[in-house]
Amino acid sequence: VACSSSDGKLYEWQLNTGTPAAVISNAPTGCSGVFSTEERFLFALGAGGDSRKIAWSDQEDNTTWTAAATNQAGSQILQTPGRIMCAQRTSGQSLILTDTDAHRAVYVGPPFVYQFERVGSSCGIIARKASASTDAGVFWMGTKGFFRFDGQTVQEIPCEVSDAVFLDLNTAQISKTWAVSNGQNGEVWWFYCSSDSNEIDSYVAYDFKEGHWLLGKLARTSGVDRGVFRTPIYADDSGNVYDHETGFNYDGAEVYAESGPASIGNGDRLVNVHKLIPDEATQGEVTVTFKTRLYPNSPESTFGPYTMANPTSVRFTGRQARMRVTGNTLSAWRFGVPRVDVTEAGRR
């Protein structure tokens, strides 16, 4: 089933390549989306052109939409100032996201069929496809932050890279933003258009098991988690389809991990760094680069890349420094907690 963005009608395709999708009989029109619940009801989002209305068909019967004593069809207008954007299945209930808040729908059976409750405010979703459901809850991107519904309440997720994402977001192309879960690694990925692109070219990902964020450049316009497939499958805007999370072919992209800036004390002392003692599983599979500043607003100086030795001789000065570890082989690599030899210095 699908909802046409051109006319708001609901369509059903019978998986027959010789027969096109057909309009579902008696279904509401002017809809903004369609959603199938765990209980096998079909929800029409924004039914009849009302951006706050949800209508649902009888159970396992998508042609019966008029409520009667002999069926479980019905409708509900959400008490929200926003417009319904999308819905997700989660932990025995359905989460409905608007552009301002979040509501849940719980199946209670006849005569009311579904009970609706607001579970979060000021947490609206940024685009209709910008949410993903995982075993840890539903995650989505808002207009200025990221949110999670754990089955009971909505919490904003602390994000150290939010400025890097939202200040670089092309606001004219927000509707293209979409999310996908990567269950095997405990991650949710959001793909979006950066400020200098009209097509998707960037991503931000959240590792909800370890609580850290990832940033990068990658053009993917749709995708699904592994599920019944051996690997996650993503596609780009050229129609290429990729097996993800397999092998070490990065299409020429650089794979790296980078720290934030570190300083001595309050950053009021200048330091010399002479030596790096690596913590690497297989020495030689990564290189390390340092980027330093003398003042928070001064230009960065780059030192390296350094090929790892035990120890590795380095020489640079700064008030703050960050480290970038880059893989230089097409193989798995692991980098632990390195140590550096630091002495206090004066500015010459």
N, C-alpha and C positions, 0 to 999 in steps of 0.2 A: 504494500500500500504506500501511497505517496500523496503529498499535497502540492498542487501546481501553484507556483508563485505568480503565474500570469492571470489566473482566474479564481484562485482560492478554492477550487473544487478538489474533492478527494477521489483518487484513482486506485484501481486494483489491477495488478498484472498476474495472470495465471501461469507464469513461467513457461509460456509457449511462445517461441520466437516467431511463429507465424501469425500470432494474434496480438495486436497492440493493447496497451492498458486501456481500461474503460472506466467511465465515471461510476462511482458506487451509488446505487439507487437509494434515493431518499436521504442521502447524506447532506449535512449542512454545506452551504457555499460561503464564499468570502472568508475562508479560513486562512490562518497564518501558519498552520502546521498540523501534523498528525502524529499520534503516539499510541503505542500498544502497551497496556499495563501487564503486570505479572498475572493478573486474573483473567487475561484475555478479553478485555474490553478495549474498544477503539475510542481514543479521545480525539475530538476535533478541537484544536486550539484556536482561540479567536473566532469561534463559530458565529456564522451569520454576519461577519464584519464587526462584531463587538470584541474589541481587543482584550476585554477582561473575562470573556465567557468561555467556559468549557462545556461541550456537549459530548455525551458518550452513547454508544450504541448498546443494544442488548448483548449479553455475554455470548461470545462466539457467533454473533449474527450482526454483521456490519451493514445490513440493509434495514434494520429496525432502530429508529432514532426517536420516535415519539413515545414518551413515557405512558405506561398503562399498568394496571394491576397484574397483568399477565406477563410482564417483562421487566427487565432491570435497566432500561434506557433512562436517561435523565440529563440534566444540565445544571450548571452552577455558575453564577457570576462572582468572581473573586472580589473580596473587599480590598482593593488595591488602587493606588493612584497611577500605577504603571500599566504597561501592556504586556501580555503574555508573550514570551520569547520561545521557550522550549520546555521539555520535560525529560526526566531521567528516572529509570527504575533504580531502587535502592532499598535494601534491607526490609523487604515485605511491604513496601509502600512506594508511592510515586512522588517525586519532587518536581514542582512546577516553578520555573524561574521567570520572573518578569524583569523589566529593565530598572526596577527600583527595589524589589524585595523577593522573598522566597516563601512558597507555600507547600504543604504536603497534602497528599490525598491518600486516605486510608480506607480500604474496603471494609464496610460494616454490614453489608447485606441489605435486603429489603427491610423497610420501604425506602430508606434514604440512599442506600447503595454505597455512596462514598461520603466520607466526612472530610472537610477541608479545614486547614489550620495554618495561619501564618507562623513561620518558624524563624524568620529573619527579616530585618528591615535595613535600608541603606546598603544593600548588598546585591544590587541588580547586576545582571550579566551583560557583557559588552557586545556580544553577538550571538546569533541563534545557535551556532555550532561550537561555542566556546566553553563547553562543559564536557566532563567525562566521568563515568561511574566506575568505581573500583571497589574492592573488598573493604577498603578503609573509608568508604564514603564517596560522595560526589564532590568533585573539585571544579571550580570555574573561575574565569577571569572577569573581574568587574571593571568599572571605568577607571579606578585608581588603585586597585589592589586585587588580591587573590583570596578566594573563600573556599570553605569546606563545610559540608553538611555531614555529620557523623551518624545520622539516624534520629537524632533528637534536637540538636540545635545547630545554628550556623556560627562559625568562627572565622575571623579574618586570619589568614596565614601570614606570619612575619616573613618579610621578603627583603633581603639585603640588596637585591638587584632591581627593585621596582622603579627607581629613577631611570636606570639604564633602559628599561623596557618602555615605560609610558612617555618618557621624553623623546623617544625615538619612534613612536608609533605614528603611522600615517593615518590621521583621524578621518580623512576622506575615504579610506579603504577599510575601516574598522569591521564592516560586515563580513569581510573575507576571513576574519580570525576564526580558527577552529582548534579543537582539542582532541587528543587521543590518549588513551592509557597504554602504558607499556608494563603489563602485569608482571612479566618475568623479572624485571628489574625494580619493581615498586616505584614507578615514575608516572607522571602525567606531563605531556608535552603540549605546548600551545605554539602554533605557527601563525605568523602575522606579517603584515607589510611594514617595513621600516620606513622612516621619514623620506628617504630618497628613492622609494620604489612604489609602483602602483600594483605590483604583484607580490605574492608571498615570497620572502627571501630570508626570514629570520625565525628563530625559535627561542623560547624560554621553557625550561623543564624543571619540575620539582620532584625530588626524591623524597617521598613521604615516609619511607622507612628510616632514612638517616637524617632527614631534615635539612638538606642542602639544595642549592639551585644551580642550574647550568644555563649558559647562554651560548648562542652560536648562529651561524649562517647556514641555512639549508632551505631549498625550495621544494616544499611538499604541499600539495593542495587537498589531499584526502588520504585516509588510511584507516585500517582496522587493526586491533590487537590480535595476538596470535590465535586465541580461541581454538577453532578446529584446525587451523593451519599450523604448519611447522614453525613459521616465523611471522612476526608482524609484516603486513603488506601495506606500503605507502605508494602514492603516485605523485607525479609532478605535473606542471601545466603543459608539458609537451606530450603527455600521454604515456610516458615511461612508467613502468611498474617495477618496484624494487622489493626484494626480500631484505628486511632489516634485521639487525642484531644477529648477523651471521657473517663469518669471514672477516677479513681485514682490508677489504677494498673500499677506500674512502673517497673514490673519485677525485683523487688529488688533494683532498682537504687535509689540513693539518690538525692532528689530534693532540690536545694539550690540557693541562690542569694548571690553574693560576691562582695564587693567593691574593689576598688583599694587602694593602700597605702595612708594614710593621715598623715600629720605631722603638727607640730606647727611652724608657721613662715616659715623659710627656712630649717627647719629640723635640726637646730643647737642647739636646746634645748631638754633636756631630760624631759619627762613628766610622772607623775603617774596618772593612771586612777583608780577611786575608785567606781564609781557608773554608772549604765546604767538605763536610763528611757525609757522603750520600747514604741513604737507606733504600737500596734498590734490590729487587728480587734477582734480576739478571743484569749485571753491570754492562753498560754499553748500549742498552736499548732505548735510552732517553738522553736528551741534552737539557741543560739548565741555562736559563737566561735571567738576569737580574735587571730590574728597572728602578732607578733611584731618583729622588728629588731632594734638593737642599731646602726648599720651602714648599708649602702645600700648593701654591699657584705657579711655581716655577716649572719650566719644561723638564720632561723626563730625560734621563740619560740611560742608555742601554749598554749592558756589559754581557758579553757572551755571543753566541751560545758556547757553553763549556761541555766538553765530553767528559763523562764521569770517570774519575779515578779515585783511589782510596788512600789518602785524601785528594781533593781537587784544589789546585791552587787558583785563587781568584784575587782580584785587587780592585776595590772601588770604595768610594766615600759617599755618604749621604746622611740626611736626617731620617729618612724613611726609605724602605725598599720593599719591593714585591718580587716574588719568584714565579717563574713560568717553567713548567716541566713539559717537554715536547717529545712525543714518541718519534723515533727515527727508523723504526723497522716495522714491517708488516707482520706483526705478531702481538700477542698479549703482553702487556707490561704492567708492572706494579711499582709504585714509589711510596715509601713510608714517611717517616718523620726524620728529615735531615737535621744536621747540626752545623752551625757556622761559628768560626773563630772571629770574635768581634773585640775591637779595642776602641776606647774613646780617643777622639782626635780633635785637633783644632783646625780652623779654616786658614789655609795659607793665602 
